[in-house]
């Protein structure tokens, strides 16, 4: 059952100060589209869209029509390319390198 209640997401300060219990993620309902996509057998993909003022990452979930996964992935790829969502991650050094 999907909740109609939309709780505010925790801020970085809430997490750092212990005001939001990260060990009990289901203690506060935070509805998402993942249940809807799974129940309806729709393909879904999440793409980064930026950060909050506290530096927490923000993403967007896109749902597609059944059997059109490639269109959904292409859309998410294009969205990620045009959205200055985050800095590129630091590459992991190759095994055995001295970097």
N, C-alpha and C positions, 0 to 999 in steps of 0.2 A: 504494500500500500504506500503510495507516495504522499508525503506530507505537503500540505499547502503552506506550512510555516517556513519562512526563510530566515534563518538565524544569521546574524552578522558573522563573518569569518574572523578567526582570531588574528590579532596583529602580532608582529614580531615581539613587541613589548609584553603582550599577554602571555606568549609562550615563554619568553626569557624570565619573566617574573613568576612563573608558575600559576598564573591565573587561569590558564587553559590546560587541562590535564591531557597531555599528548599520549599518555599510556591508556587512556580510555576513550578512543575516538568515537565510540557509539554512545557516549554519555549525553551528548547534545546532538539532536538531529541536524544534519547538514545535507539536505536533499541534493542529489545529482541526477544527471541524465543517464548515467550508466545502467541503472535498473530499467529505464524505459527502453533503451537501445537493446538490451539483452532480451527483455520480454517480447519485444516486437520483431526480433531477429533482423534489426537494422544494423548495417555496418556503422561503426563510429570511430572517430579519431580525435585525439586531443592535440592541440598545437599551442605553443607559448604565444602570449600576446603582450607581455610586458611585466611590470612589477608594481607593487603597491608603493606608497610613499615610505613604508617601513622596510622596503627591500624584499618583500615576499613575492615569489613568482606567481603570475596570473596566467591562466590558460583558458582556451575556449574549446568546447567539445562540439564537433560537427557530426550530425547524423545524416546518413544517406539512405537511398532506397535500396531494397534488397537486390543483390547481384550487380550493383554498380559501385563496388568497392574502388575500382581504379579511378573513377571520376572523383570520388571523395578524397582519395589519397592525393590526386593531382591538385585539387582545390586546397587541401591543407598544405601541400608543398609550396604552392604559389603564395598563400597567406603568410607562411613562415618566411619566405624570401623577401616580401615587401614590408614586413613588420619588423622594426628595429627592437626586437623583443628582449634580447639579452646579449651580453658579450659572448664571444666564442669561447668555449671551454679550453683550458690549457691542455695541449696534447700530452698523453701519457708516453713517457720515454719507452723506446723499444727495449725488450729484455736484453741485458748485457751491456747497454749503452751507459756512458758516464755522464749523461746530461743531468 
